[in-house]
Amino acid sequence: MLTPLGIDVSNDIHLISSLEQLAVHRGAYAHNFSQSRIKIIPSTLDLLNYVNDSILLMKKLYLQIENIKYFSYKY
């Protein structure tokens, strides 16, 4: 989705995997209100690593977006 804009989403497997794991655990928590229905409870350290990796990925995307040159056409 971002490629046509000239934004290259990182191919770093570790960062993408962390983002996916964060989404999985967030979804499990959000859609299973009862603690007894949540099957896998990740450690706090794992969640912190997922969040830090996701923030690093977002920073990389932000820097790419910040460097995009826009053209304006005058009529």
WOVENSUL-V564599 format. One record per helix or strand of 2 or more residues. SS is the DSSP state (hx for helix, st for strand). FROM is the first residue (numbers start at 1). TO is the last residue. If there is no record, write none. Layout:
BEGIN
ss:SS from:FROM to:TO
ss:SS from:FROM to:TO
END
This chain:
BEGIN
ss:hx from:3 to:5
ss:hx from:13 to:31
ss:hx from:35 to:37
ss:hx from:44 to:66
END
